[in-house]
Amino acid sequence: MIYLVDDNLAVREAMTLLLATYAKEVSTFCDAEHLLNNLGNVQPGIILLDLRMPVVSGPQLLKKLEDLGIRWPVVMITGHGDVEACRRAFKAGVVDFLAKPIDEHVLMESIAAFESALDDLLVCNESNRLLDHLTSREREVIELVSKGFGSKEIASALNVSARTVDSHRASIATKLGTPAVAEQTRIWLMAYDRHAKLPLRLR
């Protein structure tokens, strides 16, 4: 999903029609507050964000999203771009910066570049969601499992019995929805670092 936040109706309509020709699903918002009020009803996506908007500007919306722990890919669009605006936008976590009038090929390149990054983010978020169900001891166990240790080695490292470790591993299998060590390891390794940033890029 692509979320377009721009106070100009003509821009929203034109961008929606353009993206539709590339089979992209777009949801538009007339201002920052409109998006913020609907965050509970939307799934992670790529945000196309106008820099200058009344009441809450693009950079101010970025700060609000950051405070909410939302780090979706953001492409800033503006008709008033300058070096300082780019610097502030990238510092705030924007992944690309496009000046109006936007070249459609440049726009689609930018979206394509970050769709894969968003897919990775979704996988990481799902891994974190599953891992959040584990106790602190179970997280210690799965970390050692992911490093290739067996139950006896884990028991020795944690100073508990092998039976206790097996009990934790059974609980982990239930909570993660898989008894396969390889799949459990993948989930552990894919856990998203909540403080990580997507690569920044200036066109």
C-alpha atoms as a printed R data frame, in Angstrom:
    type eleno elety resid chain resno      x       y       z
1   ATOM     1    CA   MET     A     1  0.000   0.000   0.000
2   ATOM     2    CA   ILE     A     2  1.112   3.541  -0.778
3   ATOM     3    CA   TYR     A     3 -0.048   6.417   1.431
4   ATOM     4    CA   LEU     A     4 -0.059   9.857  -0.207
5   ATOM     5    CA   VAL     A     5 -0.224  12.815   2.176
6   ATOM     6    CA   ASP     A     6 -0.655  16.133   0.341
7   ATOM     7    CA   ASP     A     7 -2.963  19.075   0.993
8   ATOM     8    CA   ASN     A     8 -3.378  19.752  -2.746
9   ATOM     9    CA   LEU     A     9 -6.407  17.885  -4.136
10  ATOM    10    CA   ALA     A    10 -5.185  18.149  -7.730
11  ATOM    11    CA   VAL     A    11 -1.863  16.562  -6.762
12  ATOM    12    CA   ARG     A    12 -3.611  13.737  -4.897
13  ATOM    13    CA   GLU     A    13 -5.874  12.972  -7.841
14  ATOM    14    CA   ALA     A    14 -3.073  13.114 -10.427
15  ATOM    15    CA   MET     A    15 -0.728  10.941  -8.344
16  ATOM    16    CA   THR     A    16 -3.483   8.411  -7.655
17  ATOM    17    CA   LEU     A    17 -4.259   8.076 -11.377
18  ATOM    18    CA   LEU     A    18 -0.569   7.778 -12.225
19  ATOM    19    CA   LEU     A    19  0.121   5.094  -9.627
20  ATOM    20    CA   ALA     A    20 -3.023   3.212 -10.647
21  ATOM    21    CA   THR     A    21 -1.556   2.779 -14.139
22  ATOM    22    CA   TYR     A    22  1.265   0.857 -12.462
23  ATOM    23    CA   ALA     A    23 -1.237  -1.270 -10.497
24  ATOM    24    CA   LYS     A    24 -0.324   0.426  -7.222
25  ATOM    25    CA   GLU     A    25 -2.924   0.672  -4.491
26  ATOM    26    CA   VAL     A    26 -3.045   4.206  -3.097
27  ATOM    27    CA   SER     A    27 -4.756   5.701  -0.070
28  ATOM    28    CA   THR     A    28 -4.770   9.504   0.073
29  ATOM    29    CA   PHE     A    29 -4.816  11.888   3.022
30  ATOM    30    CA   CYS     A    30 -5.409  15.631   2.833
31  ATOM    31    CA   ASP     A    31 -3.219  16.407   5.827
32  ATOM    32    CA   ALA     A    32 -1.023  14.889   8.501
33  ATOM    33    CA   GLU     A    33 -3.781  14.670  11.100
34  ATOM    34    CA   HIS     A    34 -5.931  12.656   8.703
35  ATOM    35    CA   LEU     A    35 -3.192  10.035   8.418
36  ATOM    36    CA   LEU     A    36 -2.464  10.024  12.153
37  ATOM    37    CA   ASN     A    37 -6.149   9.527  12.957
38  ATOM    38    CA   ASN     A    38 -6.310   6.506  10.650
39  ATOM    39    CA   LEU     A    39 -3.099   4.717  11.640
40  ATOM    40    CA   GLY     A    40 -5.078   2.101  13.528
41  ATOM    41    CA   ASN     A    41 -6.884   1.145  10.333
42  ATOM    42    CA   VAL     A    42 -3.931   0.833   7.945
43  ATOM    43    CA   GLN     A    43 -1.130  -1.631   7.400
44  ATOM    44    CA   PRO     A    44  2.545  -0.682   6.923
45  ATOM    45    CA   GLY     A    45  3.269   0.901   3.566
46  ATOM    46    CA   ILE     A    46  5.296   3.498   1.696
47  ATOM    47    CA   ILE     A    47  4.468   7.108   2.554
48  ATOM    48    CA   LEU     A    48  4.634   9.813  -0.127
49  ATOM    49    CA   LEU     A    49  4.720  12.961   1.966
50  ATOM    50    CA   ASP     A    50  4.448  16.608   0.963
51  ATOM    51    CA   LEU     A    51  7.072  18.749   2.672
52  ATOM    52    CA   ARG     A    52  5.021  21.891   3.207
53  ATOM    53    CA   MET     A    53  1.498  21.504   4.555
54  ATOM    54    CA   PRO     A    54 -0.576  23.744   6.819
55  ATOM    55    CA   VAL     A    55 -0.956  23.020  10.546
56  ATOM    56    CA   VAL     A    56  1.330  19.952  10.591
57  ATOM    57    CA   SER     A    57  4.192  19.976   8.071
58  ATOM    58    CA   GLY     A    58  5.852  16.920   6.526
59  ATOM    59    CA   PRO     A    59  8.840  17.025   8.932
60  ATOM    60    CA   GLN     A    60  6.513  17.461  11.915
61  ATOM    61    CA   LEU     A    61  4.528  14.409  10.805
62  ATOM    62    CA   LEU     A    62  7.778  12.443  10.545
63  ATOM    63    CA   LYS     A    63  8.557  13.331  14.165
64  ATOM    64    CA   LYS     A    64  5.101  12.208  15.282
65  ATOM    65    CA   LEU     A    65  5.480   8.894  13.434
66  ATOM    66    CA   GLU     A    66  8.918   8.403  14.977
67  ATOM    67    CA   ASP     A    67  7.463   9.006  18.443
68  ATOM    68    CA   LEU     A    68  4.872   6.312  17.693
69  ATOM    69    CA   GLY     A    69  7.613   3.867  16.676
70  ATOM    70    CA   ILE     A    70  6.504   3.872  13.015
71  ATOM    71    CA   ARG     A    71  9.451   3.664  10.626
72  ATOM    72    CA   TRP     A    72  7.873   2.990   7.257
73  ATOM    73    CA   PRO     A    73  9.732   4.131   4.121
74  ATOM    74    CA   VAL     A    74  9.027   7.826   3.514
75  ATOM    75    CA   VAL     A    75  9.550   9.621   0.202
76  ATOM    76    CA   MET     A    76  9.380  13.394   0.637
77  ATOM    77    CA   ILE     A    77  7.911  15.379  -2.245
78  ATOM    78    CA   THR     A    78  8.007  19.157  -2.581
79  ATOM    79    CA   GLY     A    79  7.934  22.062  -4.964
80  ATOM    80    CA   HIS     A    80 10.211  24.011  -2.651
81  ATOM    81    CA   GLY     A    81 13.143  21.642  -2.256
82  ATOM    82    CA   ASP     A    82 16.512  22.964  -1.182
83  ATOM    83    CA   VAL     A    83 19.690  21.554   0.326
84  ATOM    84    CA   GLU     A    84 18.695  22.402   3.898
85  ATOM    85    CA   ALA     A    85 15.268  20.807   3.467
86  ATOM    86    CA   CYS     A    86 16.932  17.648   2.142
87  ATOM    87    CA   ARG     A    87 19.370  17.565   5.058
88  ATOM    88    CA   ARG     A    88 16.624  17.900   7.662
89  ATOM    89    CA   ALA     A    89 14.411  15.351   5.894
90  ATOM    90    CA   PHE     A    90 17.138  12.714   5.706
91  ATOM    91    CA   LYS     A    91 18.101  13.318   9.323
92  ATOM    92    CA   ALA     A    92 14.458  12.654  10.232
93  ATOM    93    CA   GLY     A    93 14.500   9.307   8.430
94  ATOM    94    CA   VAL     A    94 13.284  10.081   4.904
95  ATOM    95    CA   VAL     A    95 14.594   7.544   2.388
96  ATOM    96    CA   ASP     A    96 14.229   9.643  -0.761
97  ATOM    97    CA   PHE     A    97 13.495  13.236  -1.729
98  ATOM    98    CA   LEU     A    98 11.721  14.172  -4.987
99  ATOM    99    CA   ALA     A    99 11.028  17.661  -6.337
100 ATOM   100    CA   LYS     A   100  7.790  18.621  -8.086
101 ATOM   101    CA   PRO     A   101  6.919  18.232 -10.896
102 ATOM   102    CA   ILE     A   102  7.791  14.605 -10.286
103 ATOM   103    CA   ASP     A   103  9.061  12.500 -13.145
104 ATOM   104    CA   GLU     A   104  6.929   9.348 -13.151
105 ATOM   105    CA   HIS     A   105  9.861   7.067 -13.934
106 ATOM   106    CA   VAL     A   106 11.904   8.543 -11.100
107 ATOM   107    CA   LEU     A   107  8.934   8.108  -8.770
108 ATOM   108    CA   MET     A   108  8.400   4.476  -9.738
109 ATOM   109    CA   GLU     A   109 12.111   3.756  -9.340
110 ATOM   110    CA   SER     A   110 11.956   5.162  -5.836
111 ATOM   111    CA   ILE     A   111  8.860   3.145  -4.913
112 ATOM   112    CA   ALA     A   112 10.300  -0.069  -6.378
113 ATOM   113    CA   ALA     A   113 13.545   0.410  -4.458
114 ATOM   114    CA   PHE     A   114 11.746   0.524  -1.146
115 ATOM   115    CA   GLU     A   115  9.037  -2.070  -1.724
116 ATOM   116    CA   SER     A   116 11.586  -4.811  -1.047
117 ATOM   117    CA   ALA     A   117 12.779  -2.950   2.039
118 ATOM   118    CA   LEU     A   118  9.175  -2.738   3.228
119 ATOM   119    CA   ASP     A   119  8.704  -6.476   2.632
120 ATOM   120    CA   ASP     A   120 11.734  -7.122   4.833
121 ATOM   121    CA   LEU     A   121 10.325  -4.791   7.461
122 ATOM   122    CA   LEU     A   122  7.000  -6.655   7.486
123 ATOM   123    CA   VAL     A   123  8.791  -9.982   7.938
124 ATOM   124    CA   CYS     A   124 10.887  -8.513  10.747
125 ATOM   125    CA   ASN     A   125  7.832  -7.052  12.463
126 ATOM   126    CA   GLU     A   126  6.061 -10.409  12.317
127 ATOM   127    CA   SER     A   127  9.135 -12.088  13.808
128 ATOM   128    CA   ASN     A   128  9.166  -9.557  16.619
129 ATOM   129    CA   ARG     A   129  5.452 -10.104  17.208
130 ATOM   130    CA   LEU     A   130  6.045 -13.828  17.681
131 ATOM   131    CA   LEU     A   131  9.112 -13.330  19.869
132 ATOM   132    CA   ASP     A   132  7.235 -10.897  22.110
133 ATOM   133    CA   HIS     A   133  5.249 -13.904  23.387
134 ATOM   134    CA   LEU     A   134  8.393 -15.545  24.769
135 ATOM   135    CA   THR     A   135  9.561 -15.197  28.342
136 ATOM   136    CA   SER     A   136 13.036 -13.821  29.039
137 ATOM   137    CA   ARG     A   137 14.290 -17.355  29.734
138 ATOM   138    CA   GLU     A   138 12.766 -18.672  26.502
139 ATOM   139    CA   ARG     A   139 14.508 -15.880  24.603
140 ATOM   140    CA   GLU     A   140 17.805 -16.977  26.145
141 ATOM   141    CA   VAL     A   141 17.120 -20.531  25.055
142 ATOM   142    CA   ILE     A   142 16.196 -19.668  21.470
143 ATOM   143    CA   GLU     A   143 19.237 -17.429  21.138
144 ATOM   144    CA   LEU     A   144 21.444 -20.383  22.028
145 ATOM   145    CA   VAL     A   145 19.421 -22.684  19.782
146 ATOM   146    CA   SER     A   146 20.019 -20.262  16.903
147 ATOM   147    CA   LYS     A   147 23.760 -20.573  17.538
148 ATOM   148    CA   GLY     A   148 23.582 -24.330  17.090
149 ATOM   149    CA   PHE     A   149 23.691 -25.480  20.718
150 ATOM   150    CA   GLY     A   150 21.842 -28.617  21.807
151 ATOM   151    CA   SER     A   151 19.694 -29.016  24.914
152 ATOM   152    CA   LYS     A   152 22.521 -30.371  27.079
153 ATOM   153    CA   GLU     A   153 24.843 -27.522  26.104
154 ATOM   154    CA   ILE     A   154 22.099 -24.975  26.740
155 ATOM   155    CA   ALA     A   155 21.358 -26.533  30.108
156 ATOM   156    CA   SER     A   156 25.003 -26.231  31.078
157 ATOM   157    CA   ALA     A   157 25.215 -22.624  29.882
158 ATOM   158    CA   LEU     A   158 22.078 -21.576  31.769
159 ATOM   159    CA   ASN     A   159 22.784 -23.769  34.803
160 ATOM   160    CA   VAL     A   160 19.457 -25.606  34.552
161 ATOM   161    CA   SER     A   161 18.500 -29.208  33.822
162 ATOM   162    CA   ALA     A   162 18.194 -30.559  30.289
163 ATOM   163    CA   ARG     A   163 14.577 -31.427  31.080
164 ATOM   164    CA   THR     A   164 13.928 -27.759  31.883
165 ATOM   165    CA   VAL     A   165 15.492 -26.735  28.585
166 ATOM   166    CA   ASP     A   166 13.336 -29.244  26.720
167 ATOM   167    CA   SER     A   167 10.284 -27.796  28.450
168 ATOM   168    CA   HIS     A   168 11.265 -24.291  27.337
169 ATOM   169    CA   ARG     A   169 11.865 -25.519  23.796
170 ATOM   170    CA   ALA     A   170  8.427 -27.121  23.672
171 ATOM   171    CA   SER     A   171  6.887 -23.835  24.807
172 ATOM   172    CA   ILE     A   172  8.918 -21.927  22.202
173 ATOM   173    CA   ALA     A   173  7.711 -24.277  19.457
174 ATOM   174    CA   THR     A   174  4.099 -23.648  20.475
175 ATOM   175    CA   LYS     A   175  4.448 -19.867  20.660
176 ATOM   176    CA   LEU     A   176  6.338 -19.556  17.377
177 ATOM   177    CA   GLY     A   177  4.053 -22.009  15.636
178 ATOM   178    CA   THR     A   178  6.813 -24.350  14.484
179 ATOM   179    CA   PRO     A   179  8.907 -27.144  16.026
180 ATOM   180    CA   ALA     A   180 11.527 -26.848  13.266
181 ATOM   181    CA   VAL     A   181 14.817 -25.512  14.586
182 ATOM   182    CA   ALA     A   182 15.660 -23.956  11.202
183 ATOM   183    CA   GLU     A   183 12.409 -21.992  11.133
184 ATOM   184    CA   GLN     A   184 12.776 -20.912  14.771
185 ATOM   185    CA   THR     A   185 16.294 -19.717  13.983
186 ATOM   186    CA   ARG     A   186 15.043 -17.774  10.954
187 ATOM   187    CA   ILE     A   187 12.429 -16.021  13.093
188 ATOM   188    CA   TRP     A   188 15.044 -15.139  15.709
189 ATOM   189    CA   LEU     A   189 17.524 -13.809  13.153
190 ATOM   190    CA   MET     A   190 14.857 -11.842  11.271
191 ATOM   191    CA   ALA     A   191 13.740  -9.949  14.368
192 ATOM   192    CA   TYR     A   192 13.607  -6.285  13.493
193 ATOM   193    CA   ASP     A   193 15.908  -3.891  15.336
194 ATOM   194    CA   ARG     A   194 13.451  -1.164  16.326
195 ATOM   195    CA   HIS     A   195 16.238   1.401  16.220
196 ATOM   196    CA   ALA     A   196 17.458   0.467  12.739
197 ATOM   197    CA   LYS     A   197 17.031   2.841   9.829
198 ATOM   198    CA   LEU     A   198 16.435   2.084   6.192
199 ATOM   199    CA   PRO     A   199 19.306   3.222   3.938
200 ATOM   200    CA   LEU     A   200 19.061   6.884   3.033
201 ATOM   201    CA   ARG     A   201 19.227   7.936  -0.592
202 ATOM   202    CA   LEU     A   202 19.354  11.340  -2.269
203 ATOM   203    CA   ARG     A   203 18.475  11.540  -5.941
